[in-house]
Amino acid sequence: MGFLETHATELVGYLAMLVLLISFLMKDIRHLRMLNSVACAFFVAYGFMLATSWPIIISNASIIGINIYYLFFKKK
């Protein structure tokens, strides 16, 4: 199977991976956390698309929660 023939599930996984890698290029921690949360959301969707892979879903949903805490509730 070639790259252009991949399934939607794999494309979501590749997109999640790409956004995650890009997030680590951010110099500003707020931008990193926001982009990382987007990547984690794609990974959560990917986990459900893989016939419900709970380790992927739980770990990435937890990271989203941590990012939200530091972005909106943690006082400097």
N, C-alpha and C positions, 0 to 999 in steps of 0.2 A: 504494500500500500504506500503510495507516494504522499508527500506532504499535502498536496492539494486535495487528496482524497480522504483526508482525516475526518473523523466524525465530529459532531458538534461538541461532544463531551471533551474530546482531546483539545479542540480549539479553545474551550473555556479554560482548560488546564494550562495551555500554553500562554493564554492571555494573562491569567493569574500569575504565572511565573515571570512573565515579562514586566508586569506592573510592579511586582515585588522587587525585582532586580533594580528597576528604575528608582524605586522609593529609597533604596540605600545610596543613591547618588546625591540625594538632597543634603544640602549643608544646614538648612534650617530644620530643627527638630520638629516644629509644628507641621511643616510641609511633609517631612518624612512620615510622621504619624498619620496624617490625612491620606497620603497616597498608599501607605501600608494598609490602612483600613479598607481602602478600595480593593487592594489585592486580596486581602483576607475575605472580603465579601465574595469575590470571584471564586476563591478556594472553597468557601462554604457551599456555593452553588455547585461547584465541581464535585464536592463530596456527596451531595444529593444525587447528582447525575451518575455517579458511580454505583448506583444501587445502594445508596446510603452508607457511606464510609464514615462511621462515627469518629474515628480518631482525627480525620481531616476536619470534620465539621466542628467538633468540640474544641480542638486546639485553636482553630482560626476564629471561631466565635469568641473564645476567651481573649484572644489578642485584640479583637475589635473592642471588647469591653474595656480592656486595659488602656487602649489608645483613647477611647472616649473619656475615661477617667482623667488621664493626664491632659487631654486637650481642653476639657470643659470644667472639671471639678477641682483639680489640684491647684492650689494657690501657690504662687512663687514666693 
